[in-house]
């Protein structure tokens, strides 16, 4: 499935070997741990007060700027924690 996607997007002209190498193990770990990581990150983002987002919007921030300058800095400890949980 991943090889078909890579070939369809034109990243490579031939299928990638993913058995008995580090790349295949990495893809397997990401596929296995991504749902858990998303759930944990969702919990971190829910703890950010909505008033911070509302204040940024009132001051003229777009949704993208709100995400980049309010939400992501407030949740910066979350992704580091999820990487430790998912890949150990």
mmCIF file as gemmi writes it, N, C-alpha and C atoms, coordinates in Angstrom:
data_model
loop_
_atom_site.group_PDB
_atom_site.id
_atom_site.type_symbol
_atom_site.label_atom_id
_atom_site.label_alt_id
_atom_site.label_comp_id
_atom_site.label_asym_id
_atom_site.label_entity_id
_atom_site.label_seq_id
_atom_site.pdbx_PDB_ins_code
_atom_site.Cartn_x
_atom_site.Cartn_y
_atom_site.Cartn_z
_atom_site.occupancy
_atom_site.B_iso_or_equiv
_atom_site.pdbx_formal_charge
_atom_site.auth_seq_id
_atom_site.auth_asym_id
_atom_site.pdbx_PDB_model_num
ATOM 1 N N . UNK Axp A 1 ? 0.826 -1.185 0 1 0 ? 1 A 1
ATOM 2 C CA . UNK Axp A 1 ? 0 0 0 1 0 ? 1 A 1
ATOM 3 C C . UNK Axp A 1 ? 0.878 1.259 0 1 0 ? 1 A 1
ATOM 4 N N . UNK Axp A 2 ? 1.894 1.274 0.83 1 0 ? 2 A 1
ATOM 5 C CA . UNK Axp A 2 ? 2.78 2.441 0.885 1 0 ? 2 A 1
ATOM 6 C C . UNK Axp A 2 ? 3.564 2.556 -0.412 1 0 ? 2 A 1
ATOM 7 N N . UNK Axp A 3 ? 4.011 1.425 -0.947 1 0 ? 3 A 1
ATOM 8 C CA . UNK Axp A 3 ? 4.741 1.463 -2.205 1 0 ? 3 A 1
ATOM 9 C C . UNK Axp A 3 ? 3.869 1.991 -3.335 1 0 ? 3 A 1
ATOM 10 N N . UNK Axp A 4 ? 2.595 1.599 -3.366 1 0 ? 4 A 1
ATOM 11 C CA . UNK Axp A 4 ? 1.698 2.108 -4.415 1 0 ? 4 A 1
ATOM 12 C C . UNK Axp A 4 ? 1.533 3.617 -4.3 1 0 ? 4 A 1
ATOM 13 N N . UNK Axp A 5 ? 1.429 4.113 -3.073 1 0 ? 5 A 1
ATOM 14 C CA . UNK Axp A 5 ? 1.295 5.557 -2.86 1 0 ? 5 A 1
ATOM 15 C C . UNK Axp A 5 ? 2.554 6.294 -3.3 1 0 ? 5 A 1
ATOM 16 N N . UNK Axp A 6 ? 3.713 5.769 -2.935 1 0 ? 6 A 1
ATOM 17 C CA . UNK Axp A 6 ? 4.979 6.396 -3.315 1 0 ? 6 A 1
ATOM 18 C C . UNK Axp A 6 ? 5.153 6.408 -4.83 1 0 ? 6 A 1
ATOM 19 N N . UNK Axp A 7 ? 4.781 5.315 -5.482 1 0 ? 7 A 1
ATOM 20 C CA . UNK Axp A 7 ? 4.876 5.256 -6.94 1 0 ? 7 A 1
ATOM 21 C C . UNK Axp A 7 ? 3.88 6.203 -7.601 1 0 ? 7 A 1
ATOM 22 N N . UNK Axp A 8 ? 2.653 6.273 -7.071 1 0 ? 8 A 1
ATOM 23 C CA . UNK Axp A 8 ? 1.633 7.144 -7.657 1 0 ? 8 A 1
ATOM 24 C C . UNK Axp A 8 ? 2.003 8.622 -7.52 1 0 ? 8 A 1
ATOM 25 N N . UNK Axp A 9 ? 2.627 8.99 -6.416 1 0 ? 9 A 1
ATOM 26 C CA . UNK Axp A 9 ? 3.029 10.384 -6.224 1 0 ? 9 A 1
ATOM 27 C C . UNK Axp A 9 ? 4.299 10.732 -6.988 1 0 ? 9 A 1
ATOM 28 N N . UNK Axp A 10 ? 4.979 9.731 -7.518 1 0 ? 10 A 1
ATOM 29 C CA . UNK Axp A 10 ? 6.16 9.973 -8.331 1 0 ? 10 A 1
ATOM 30 C C . UNK Axp A 10 ? 7.432 10.212 -7.543 1 0 ? 10 A 1
ATOM 31 N N . UNK Axp A 11 ? 7.469 9.796 -6.283 1 0 ? 11 A 1
ATOM 32 C CA . UNK Axp A 11 ? 8.677 9.971 -5.484 1 0 ? 11 A 1
ATOM 33 C C . UNK Axp A 11 ? 9.803 9.053 -5.94 1 0 ? 11 A 1
ATOM 34 N N . UNK Axp A 12 ? 9.441 7.901 -6.476 1 0 ? 12 A 1
ATOM 35 C CA . UNK Axp A 12 ? 10.441 6.945 -6.939 1 0 ? 12 A 1
ATOM 36 C C . UNK Axp A 12 ? 9.874 6.177 -8.127 1 0 ? 12 A 1
ATOM 37 N N . UNK Axp A 13 ? 10.74 5.57 -8.891 1 0 ? 13 A 1
ATOM 38 C CA . UNK Axp A 13 ? 10.295 4.844 -10.064 1 0 ? 13 A 1
ATOM 39 C C . UNK Axp A 13 ? 10.132 3.355 -9.84 1 0 ? 13 A 1
ATOM 40 N N . UNK Axp A 14 ? 10.583 2.86 -8.695 1 0 ? 14 A 1
ATOM 41 C CA . UNK Axp A 14 ? 10.466 1.435 -8.399 1 0 ? 14 A 1
ATOM 42 C C . UNK Axp A 14 ? 10.053 1.253 -6.94 1 0 ? 14 A 1
ATOM 43 N N . UNK Axp A 15 ? 9.466 0.12 -6.593 1 0 ? 15 A 1
ATOM 44 C CA . UNK Axp A 15 ? 9.051 -0.12 -5.202 1 0 ? 15 A 1
ATOM 45 C C . UNK Axp A 15 ? 10.249 -0.107 -4.239 1 0 ? 15 A 1
ATOM 46 N N . UNK Axp A 16 ? 9.986 0.332 -3.021 1 0 ? 16 A 1
ATOM 47 C CA . UNK Axp A 16 ? 11.017 0.414 -1.993 1 0 ? 16 A 1
ATOM 48 C C . UNK Axp A 16 ? 11.024 -0.887 -1.184 1 0 ? 16 A 1
ATOM 49 N N . UNK Axp A 17 ? 12.198 -1.418 -0.928 1 0 ? 17 A 1
ATOM 50 C CA . UNK Axp A 17 ? 12.344 -2.61 -0.102 1 0 ? 17 A 1
ATOM 51 C C . UNK Axp A 17 ? 12.079 -2.231 1.359 1 0 ? 17 A 1
ATOM 52 N N . UNK Axp A 18 ? 11.069 -2.846 1.978 1 0 ? 18 A 1
ATOM 53 C CA . UNK Axp A 18 ? 10.743 -2.502 3.357 1 0 ? 18 A 1
ATOM 54 C C . UNK Axp A 18 ? 10.78 -3.702 4.301 1 0 ? 18 A 1
ATOM 55 N N . UNK Axp A 19 ? 11.302 -4.818 3.848 1 0 ? 19 A 1
ATOM 56 C CA . UNK Axp A 19 ? 11.406 -6.001 4.695 1 0 ? 19 A 1
ATOM 57 C C . UNK Axp A 19 ? 12.865 -6.176 5.08 1 0 ? 19 A 1
ATOM 58 N N . UNK Axp A 20 ? 13.101 -6.441 6.357 1 0 ? 20 A 1
ATOM 59 C CA . UNK Axp A 20 ? 14.446 -6.682 6.899 1 0 ? 20 A 1
ATOM 60 C C . UNK Axp A 20 ? 15.359 -5.461 6.789 1 0 ? 20 A 1
ATOM 61 N N . UNK Axp A 21 ? 14.815 -4.269 7.017 1 0 ? 21 A 1
ATOM 62 C CA . UNK Axp A 21 ? 15.662 -3.077 7.077 1 0 ? 21 A 1
ATOM 63 C C . UNK Axp A 21 ? 15.045 -2.057 8.034 1 0 ? 21 A 1
ATOM 64 N N . UNK Axp A 22 ? 15.793 -1.018 8.338 1 0 ? 22 A 1
ATOM 65 C CA . UNK Axp A 22 ? 15.367 -0.026 9.329 1 0 ? 22 A 1
ATOM 66 C C . UNK Axp A 22 ? 14.173 0.793 8.847 1 0 ? 22 A 1
ATOM 67 N N . UNK Axp A 23 ? 14.108 1.095 7.555 1 0 ? 23 A 1
ATOM 68 C CA . UNK Axp A 23 ? 13.004 1.891 7.038 1 0 ? 23 A 1
ATOM 69 C C . UNK Axp A 23 ? 11.668 1.174 7.241 1 0 ? 23 A 1
ATOM 70 N N . UNK Axp A 24 ? 11.634 -0.127 6.984 1 0 ? 24 A 1
ATOM 71 C CA . UNK Axp A 24 ? 10.413 -0.901 7.188 1 0 ? 24 A 1
ATOM 72 C C . UNK Axp A 24 ? 9.983 -0.931 8.652 1 0 ? 24 A 1
ATOM 73 N N . UNK Axp A 25 ? 10.953 -1.044 9.539 1 0 ? 25 A 1
ATOM 74 C CA . UNK Axp A 25 ? 10.647 -1.028 10.976 1 0 ? 25 A 1
ATOM 75 C C . UNK Axp A 25 ? 10.09 0.332 11.375 1 0 ? 25 A 1
ATOM 76 N N . UNK Axp A 26 ? 10.687 1.404 10.848 1 0 ? 26 A 1
ATOM 77 C CA . UNK Axp A 26 ? 10.204 2.754 11.15 1 0 ? 26 A 1
ATOM 78 C C . UNK Axp A 26 ? 8.768 2.946 10.68 1 0 ? 26 A 1
ATOM 79 N N . UNK Axp A 27 ? 8.47 2.528 9.465 1 0 ? 27 A 1
ATOM 80 C CA . UNK Axp A 27 ? 7.103 2.651 8.937 1 0 ? 27 A 1
ATOM 81 C C . UNK Axp A 27 ? 6.136 1.851 9.809 1 0 ? 27 A 1
ATOM 82 N N . UNK Axp A 28 ? 6.524 0.662 10.219 1 0 ? 28 A 1
ATOM 83 C CA . UNK Axp A 28 ? 5.666 -0.145 11.081 1 0 ? 28 A 1
ATOM 84 C C . UNK Axp A 28 ? 5.415 0.51 12.432 1 0 ? 28 A 1
ATOM 85 N N . UNK Axp A 29 ? 6.449 1.085 13.027 1 0 ? 29 A 1
ATOM 86 C CA . UNK Axp A 29 ? 6.282 1.755 14.32 1 0 ? 29 A 1
ATOM 87 C C . UNK Axp A 29 ? 5.385 2.981 14.207 1 0 ? 29 A 1
ATOM 88 N N . UNK Axp A 30 ? 5.573 3.744 13.147 1 0 ? 30 A 1
ATOM 89 C CA . UNK Axp A 30 ? 4.729 4.928 12.958 1 0 ? 30 A 1
ATOM 90 C C . UNK Axp A 30 ? 3.279 4.513 12.771 1 0 ? 30 A 1
ATOM 91 N N . UNK Axp A 31 ? 3.04 3.5 11.967 1 0 ? 31 A 1
ATOM 92 C CA . UNK Axp A 31 ? 1.681 3.028 11.733 1 0 ? 31 A 1
ATOM 93 C C . UNK Axp A 31 ? 1.044 2.516 13.025 1 0 ? 31 A 1
ATOM 94 N N . UNK Axp A 32 ? 1.828 1.897 13.866 1 0 ? 32 A 1
ATOM 95 C CA . UNK Axp A 32 ? 1.32 1.326 15.108 1 0 ? 32 A 1
ATOM 96 C C . UNK Axp A 32 ? 1.067 2.394 16.169 1 0 ? 32 A 1
ATOM 97 N N . UNK Axp A 33 ? 1.947 3.399 16.261 1 0 ? 33 A 1
ATOM 98 C CA . UNK Axp A 33 ? 1.872 4.352 17.363 1 0 ? 33 A 1
ATOM 99 C C . UNK Axp A 33 ? 1.176 5.667 17.016 1 0 ? 33 A 1
ATOM 100 N N . UNK Axp A 34 ? 0.924 5.937 15.737 1 0 ? 34 A 1
ATOM 101 C CA . UNK Axp A 34 ? 0.317 7.211 15.359 1 0 ? 34 A 1
ATOM 102 C C . UNK Axp A 34 ? -1.058 7.447 16 1 0 ? 34 A 1
ATOM 103 N N . UNK Axp A 35 ? -1.96 6.48 16.03 1 0 ? 35 A 1
ATOM 104 C CA . UNK Axp A 35 ? -3.257 6.743 16.683 1 0 ? 35 A 1
ATOM 105 C C . UNK Axp A 35 ? -3.12 7.115 18.16 1 0 ? 35 A 1
ATOM 106 N N . UNK Axp A 36 ? -2.256 6.421 18.888 1 0 ? 36 A 1
ATOM 107 C CA . UNK Axp A 36 ? -2.066 6.74 20.302 1 0 ? 36 A 1
ATOM 108 C C . UNK Axp A 36 ? -1.473 8.138 20.473 1 0 ? 36 A 1
ATOM 109 N N . UNK Axp A 37 ? -0.541 8.494 19.6 1 0 ? 37 A 1
ATOM 110 C CA . UNK Axp A 37 ? 0.09 9.807 19.67 1 0 ? 37 A 1
ATOM 111 C C . UNK Axp A 37 ? -0.935 10.913 19.419 1 0 ? 37 A 1
ATOM 112 N N . UNK Axp A 38 ? -1.821 10.704 18.461 1 0 ? 38 A 1
ATOM 113 C CA . UNK Axp A 38 ? -2.843 11.707 18.162 1 0 ? 38 A 1
ATOM 114 C C . UNK Axp A 38 ? -3.782 11.882 19.344 1 0 ? 38 A 1
ATOM 115 N N . UNK Axp A 39 ? -4.165 10.795 19.984 1 0 ? 39 A 1
ATOM 116 C CA . UNK Axp A 39 ? -5.051 10.895 21.154 1 0 ? 39 A 1
ATOM 117 C C . UNK Axp A 39 ? -4.369 11.654 22.288 1 0 ? 39 A 1
ATOM 118 N N . UNK Axp A 40 ? -3.091 11.374 22.527 1 0 ? 40 A 1
ATOM 119 C CA . UNK Axp A 40 ? -2.368 12.087 23.586 1 0 ? 40 A 1
ATOM 120 C C . UNK Axp A 40 ? -2.221 13.569 23.26 1 0 ? 40 A 1
ATOM 121 N N . UNK Axp A 41 ? -1.929 13.894 22.013 1 0 ? 41 A 1
ATOM 122 C CA . UNK Axp A 41 ? -1.789 15.293 21.614 1 0 ? 41 A 1
ATOM 123 C C . UNK Axp A 41 ? -3.118 16.032 21.709 1 0 ? 41 A 1
ATOM 124 N N . UNK Axp A 42 ? -4.2 15.341 21.409 1 0 ? 42 A 1
ATOM 125 C CA . UNK Axp A 42 ? -5.53 15.938 21.533 1 0 ? 42 A 1
ATOM 126 C C . UNK Axp A 42 ? -5.795 16.341 22.984 1 0 ? 42 A 1
ATOM 127 N N . UNK Axp A 43 ? -5.379 15.509 23.923 1 0 ? 43 A 1
ATOM 128 C CA . UNK Axp A 43 ? -5.54 15.834 25.34 1 0 ? 43 A 1
ATOM 129 C C . UNK Axp A 43 ? -4.735 17.057 25.748 1 0 ? 43 A 1
ATOM 130 N N . UNK Axp A 44 ? -3.536 17.206 25.185 1 0 ? 44 A 1
ATOM 131 C CA . UNK Axp A 44 ? -2.696 18.371 25.499 1 0 ? 44 A 1
ATOM 132 C C . UNK Axp A 44 ? -3.333 19.643 24.954 1 0 ? 44 A 1
ATOM 133 N N . UNK Axp A 45 ? -3.832 19.575 23.726 1 0 ? 45 A 1
ATOM 134 C CA . UNK Axp A 45 ? -4.424 20.766 23.103 1 0 ? 45 A 1
ATOM 135 C C . UNK Axp A 45 ? -5.711 21.168 23.822 1 0 ? 45 A 1
ATOM 136 N N . UNK Axp A 46 ? -6.447 20.216 24.348 1 0 ? 46 A 1
ATOM 137 C CA . UNK Axp A 46 ? -7.674 20.542 25.077 1 0 ? 46 A 1
ATOM 138 C C . UNK Axp A 46 ? -7.403 21.312 26.362 1 0 ? 46 A 1
ATOM 139 N N . UNK Axp A 47 ? -6.209 21.209 26.928 1 0 ? 47 A 1
ATOM 140 C CA . UNK Axp A 47 ? -5.908 21.918 28.17 1 0 ? 47 A 1
ATOM 141 C C . UNK Axp A 47 ? -5.56 23.392 27.935 1 0 ? 47 A 1
ATOM 142 N N . UNK Axp A 48 ? -5.372 23.789 26.675 1 0 ? 48 A 1
ATOM 143 C CA . UNK Axp A 48 ? -5.063 25.187 26.373 1 0 ? 48 A 1
ATOM 144 C C . UNK Axp A 48 ? -6.356 25.996 26.508 1 0 ? 48 A 1
ATOM 145 N N . UNK Axp A 49 ? -6.338 27.058 27.294 1 0 ? 49 A 1
ATOM 146 C CA . UNK Axp A 49 ? -7.562 27.839 27.48 1 0 ? 49 A 1
ATOM 147 C C . UNK Axp A 49 ? -8.054 28.458 26.168 1 0 ? 49 A 1
ATOM 148 N N . UNK Axp A 50 ? -9.352 28.377 25.947 1 0 ? 50 A 1
ATOM 149 C CA . UNK Axp A 50 ? -9.963 28.941 24.743 1 0 ? 50 A 1
ATOM 150 C C . UNK Axp A 50 ? -9.813 30.462 24.744 1 0 ? 50 A 1
ATOM 151 N N . UNK Axp A 51 ? -9.704 31.054 25.915 1 0 ? 51 A 1
ATOM 152 C CA . UNK Axp A 51 ? -9.575 32.512 25.998 1 0 ? 51 A 1
ATOM 153 C C . UNK Axp A 51 ? -8.305 33.01 25.298 1 0 ? 51 A 1
ATOM 154 N N . UNK Axp A 52 ? -7.247 32.197 25.258 1 0 ? 52 A 1
ATOM 155 C CA . UNK Axp A 52 ? -6.041 32.593 24.53 1 0 ? 52 A 1
ATOM 156 C C . UNK Axp A 52 ? -6.316 32.701 23.038 1 0 ? 52 A 1
ATOM 157 N N . UNK Axp A 53 ? -7.032 31.739 22.491 1 0 ? 53 A 1
ATOM 158 C CA . UNK Axp A 53 ? -7.374 31.782 21.072 1 0 ? 53 A 1
ATOM 159 C C . UNK Axp A 53 ? -8.312 32.948 20.774 1 0 ? 53 A 1
ATOM 160 N N . UNK Axp A 54 ? -9.28 33.153 21.648 1 0 ? 54 A 1
ATOM 161 C CA . UNK Axp A 54 ? -10.226 34.26 21.441 1 0 ? 54 A 1
ATOM 162 C C . UNK Axp A 54 ? -9.515 35.604 21.497 1 0 ? 54 A 1
ATOM 163 N N . UNK Axp A 55 ? -8.574 35.745 22.428 1 0 ? 55 A 1
ATOM 164 C CA . UNK Axp A 55 ? -7.832 37.007 22.525 1 0 ? 55 A 1
ATOM 165 C C . UNK Axp A 55 ? -7.007 37.252 21.27 1 0 ? 55 A 1
ATOM 166 N N . UNK Axp A 56 ? -6.381 36.229 20.75 1 0 ? 56 A 1
ATOM 167 C CA . UNK Axp A 56 ? -5.599 36.387 19.518 1 0 ? 56 A 1
ATOM 168 C C . UNK Axp A 56 ? -6.484 36.753 18.346 1 0 ? 56 A 1
ATOM 169 N N . UNK Axp A 57 ? -7.672 36.152 18.278 1 0 ? 57 A 1
ATOM 170 C CA . UNK Axp A 57 ? -8.602 36.461 17.196 1 0 ? 57 A 1
ATOM 171 C C . UNK Axp A 57 ? -9.101 37.896 17.302 1 0 ? 57 A 1
ATOM 172 N N . UNK Axp A 58 ? -9.401 38.338 18.506 1 0 ? 58 A 1
ATOM 173 C CA . UNK Axp A 58 ? -9.858 39.722 18.708 1 0 ? 58 A 1
ATOM 174 C C . UNK Axp A 58 ? -8.77 40.707 18.309 1 0 ? 58 A 1
ATOM 175 N N . UNK Axp A 59 ? -7.517 40.345 18.538 1 0 ? 59 A 1
ATOM 176 C CA . UNK Axp A 59 ? -6.411 41.226 18.19 1 0 ? 59 A 1
ATOM 177 C C . UNK Axp A 59 ? -6.017 41.137 16.716 1 0 ? 59 A 1
ATOM 178 N N . UNK Axp A 60 ? -6.764 40.347 15.934 1 0 ? 60 A 1
ATOM 179 C CA . UNK Axp A 60 ? -6.566 40.331 14.494 1 0 ? 60 A 1
ATOM 180 C C . UNK Axp A 60 ? -5.777 39.168 13.936 1 0 ? 60 A 1
ATOM 181 N N . UNK Axp A 61 ? -5.518 38.149 14.71 1 0 ? 61 A 1
ATOM 182 C CA . UNK Axp A 61 ? -4.756 37 14.217 1 0 ? 61 A 1
ATOM 183 C C . UNK Axp A 61 ? -5.652 36.118 13.343 1 0 ? 61 A 1
ATOM 184 N N . UNK Axp A 62 ? -5.082 35.645 12.245 1 0 ? 62 A 1
ATOM 185 C CA . UNK Axp A 62 ? -5.809 34.694 11.406 1 0 ? 62 A 1
ATOM 186 C C . UNK Axp A 62 ? -5.764 33.323 12.067 1 0 ? 62 A 1
ATOM 187 N N . UNK Axp A 63 ? -6.5 32.363 11.49 1 0 ? 63 A 1
ATOM 188 C CA . UNK Axp A 63 ? -6.504 31.019 12.081 1 0 ? 63 A 1
ATOM 189 C C . UNK Axp A 63 ? -5.12 30.385 12.012 1 0 ? 63 A 1
ATOM 190 N N . UNK Axp A 64 ? -4.427 30.618 10.885 1 0 ? 64 A 1
ATOM 191 C CA . UNK Axp A 64 ? -3.081 30.051 10.75 1 0 ? 64 A 1
ATOM 192 C C . UNK Axp A 64 ? -2.124 30.677 11.753 1 0 ? 64 A 1
ATOM 193 N N . UNK Axp A 65 ? -2.196 31.975 11.903 1 0 ? 65 A 1
ATOM 194 C CA . UNK Axp A 65 ? -1.306 32.646 12.855 1 0 ? 65 A 1
ATOM 195 C C . UNK Axp A 65 ? -1.65 32.243 14.289 1 0 ? 65 A 1
ATOM 196 N N . UNK Axp A 66 ? -2.93 32.069 14.546 1 0 ? 66 A 1
ATOM 197 C CA . UNK Axp A 66 ? -3.386 31.607 15.855 1 0 ? 66 A 1
ATOM 198 C C . UNK Axp A 66 ? -2.784 30.239 16.174 1 0 ? 66 A 1
ATOM 199 N N . UNK Axp A 67 ? -2.785 29.358 15.182 1 0 ? 67 A 1
ATOM 200 C CA . UNK Axp A 67 ? -2.207 28.037 15.376 1 0 ? 67 A 1
ATOM 201 C C . UNK Axp A 67 ? -0.704 28.124 15.613 1 0 ? 67 A 1
ATOM 202 N N . UNK Axp A 68 ? -0.005 28.902 14.776 1 0 ? 68 A 1
ATOM 203 C CA . UNK Axp A 68 ? 1.452 28.96 14.844 1 0 ? 68 A 1
ATOM 204 C C . UNK Axp A 68 ? 1.984 29.716 16.057 1 0 ? 68 A 1
ATOM 205 N N . UNK Axp A 69 ? 1.27 30.734 16.503 1 0 ? 69 A 1
ATOM 206 C CA . UNK Axp A 69 ? 1.815 31.588 17.562 1 0 ? 69 A 1
ATOM 207 C C . UNK Axp A 69 ? 1.135 31.453 18.917 1 0 ? 69 A 1
ATOM 208 N N . UNK Axp A 70 ? 0.007 30.746 18.971 1 0 ? 70 A 1
ATOM 209 C CA . UNK Axp A 70 ? -0.676 30.586 20.257 1 0 ? 70 A 1
ATOM 210 C C . UNK Axp A 70 ? -0.757 29.108 20.651 1 0 ? 70 A 1
ATOM 211 N N . UNK Axp A 71 ? -1.327 28.299 19.776 1 0 ? 71 A 1
ATOM 212 C CA . UNK Axp A 71 ? -1.592 26.902 20.137 1 0 ? 71 A 1
ATOM 213 C C . UNK Axp A 71 ? -0.305 26.072 20.181 1 0 ? 71 A 1
ATOM 214 N N . UNK Axp A 72 ? 0.497 26.122 19.119 1 0 ? 72 A 1
ATOM 215 C CA . UNK Axp A 72 ? 1.715 25.293 19.101 1 0 ? 72 A 1
ATOM 216 C C . UNK Axp A 72 ? 2.712 25.646 20.203 1 0 ? 72 A 1
ATOM 217 N N . UNK Axp A 73 ? 2.995 26.933 20.469 1 0 ? 73 A 1
ATOM 218 C CA . UNK Axp A 73 ? 3.892 27.21 21.599 1 0 ? 73 A 1
ATOM 219 C C . UNK Axp A 73 ? 3.322 26.764 22.952 1 0 ? 73 A 1
ATOM 220 N N . UNK Axp A 74 ? 2.005 26.839 23.099 1 0 ? 74 A 1
ATOM 221 C CA . UNK Axp A 74 ? 1.395 26.413 24.362 1 0 ? 74 A 1
ATOM 222 C C . UNK Axp A 74 ? 1.453 24.906 24.544 1 0 ? 74 A 1
ATOM 223 N N . UNK Axp A 75 ? 1.503 24.168 23.436 1 0 ? 75 A 1
ATOM 224 C CA . UNK Axp A 75 ? 1.493 22.709 23.51 1 0 ? 75 A 1
ATOM 225 C C . UNK Axp A 75 ? 2.848 22.103 23.188 1 0 ? 75 A 1
ATOM 226 N N . UNK Axp A 76 ? 3.922 22.868 23.297 1 0 ? 76 A 1
ATOM 227 C CA . UNK Axp A 76 ? 5.223 22.363 22.849 1 0 ? 76 A 1
ATOM 228 C C . UNK Axp A 76 ? 5.758 21.207 23.69 1 0 ? 76 A 1
ATOM 229 N N . UNK Axp A 77 ? 5.334 21.055 24.911 1 0 ? 77 A 1
ATOM 230 C CA . UNK Axp A 77 ? 5.792 19.926 25.724 1 0 ? 77 A 1
ATOM 231 C C . UNK Axp A 77 ? 5.094 18.63 25.322 1 0 ? 77 A 1
ATOM 232 N N . UNK Axp A 78 ? 3.915 18.738 24.74 1 0 ? 78 A 1
ATOM 233 C CA . UNK Axp A 78 ? 3.149 17.554 24.357 1 0 ? 78 A 1
ATOM 234 C C . UNK Axp A 78 ? 3.829 16.663 23.336 1 0 ? 78 A 1
ATOM 235 N N . UNK Axp A 79 ? 4.252 17.191 22.186 1 0 ? 79 A 1
ATOM 236 C CA . UNK Axp A 79 ? 4.879 16.311 21.187 1 0 ? 79 A 1
ATOM 237 C C . UNK Axp A 79 ? 6.154 15.63 21.683 1 0 ? 79 A 1
ATOM 238 N N . UNK Axp A 80 ? 6.928 16.288 22.503 1 0 ? 80 A 1
ATOM 239 C CA . UNK Axp A 80 ? 8.138 15.655 23.039 1 0 ? 80 A 1
ATOM 240 C C . UNK Axp A 80 ? 7.761 14.475 23.925 1 0 ? 80 A 1
ATOM 241 N N . UNK Axp A 81 ? 6.744 14.653 24.733 1 0 ? 81 A 1
ATOM 242 C CA . UNK Axp A 81 ? 6.288 13.569 25.61 1 0 ? 81 A 1
ATOM 243 C C . UNK Axp A 81 ? 5.725 12.406 24.784 1 0 ? 81 A 1
ATOM 244 N N . UNK Axp A 82 ? 4.967 12.728 23.723 1 0 ? 82 A 1
ATOM 245 C CA . UNK Axp A 82 ? 4.402 11.668 22.902 1 0 ? 82 A 1
ATOM 246 C C . UNK Axp A 82 ? 5.476 10.881 22.169 1 0 ? 82 A 1
ATOM 247 N N . UNK Axp A 83 ? 6.534 11.548 21.7 1 0 ? 83 A 1
ATOM 248 C CA . UNK Axp A 83 ? 7.618 10.829 21.045 1 0 ? 83 A 1
ATOM 249 C C . UNK Axp A 83 ? 8.275 9.84 22.013 1 0 ? 83 A 1
ATOM 250 N N . UNK Axp A 84 ? 8.442 10.261 23.263 1 0 ? 84 A 1
ATOM 251 C CA . UNK Axp A 84 ? 9.034 9.353 24.247 1 0 ? 84 A 1
ATOM 252 C C . UNK Axp A 84 ? 8.14 8.156 24.523 1 0 ? 84 A 1
ATOM 253 N N . UNK Axp A 85 ? 6.834 8.396 24.632 1 0 ? 85 A 1
ATOM 254 C CA . UNK Axp A 85 ? 5.907 7.315 24.897 1 0 ? 85 A 1
ATOM 255 C C . UNK Axp A 85 ? 5.785 6.386 23.712 1 0 ? 85 A 1
ATOM 256 N N . UNK Axp A 86 ? 5.716 6.951 22.494 1 0 ? 86 A 1
ATOM 257 C CA . UNK Axp A 86 ? 5.465 6.136 21.317 1 0 ? 86 A 1
ATOM 258 C C . UNK Axp A 86 ? 6.674 5.323 20.886 1 0 ? 86 A 1
ATOM 259 N N . UNK Axp A 87 ? 7.862 5.822 21.041 1 0 ? 87 A 1
ATOM 260 C CA . UNK Axp A 87 ? 9.036 5.149 20.489 1 0 ? 87 A 1
ATOM 261 C C . UNK Axp A 87 ? 9.958 4.543 21.54 1 0 ? 87 A 1
ATOM 262 N N . UNK Axp A 88 ? 9.449 4.291 22.747 1 0 ? 88 A 1
ATOM 263 C CA . UNK Axp A 88 ? 10.278 3.596 23.732 1 0 ? 88 A 1
ATOM 264 C C . UNK Axp A 88 ? 9.618 2.302 24.149 1 0 ? 88 A 1
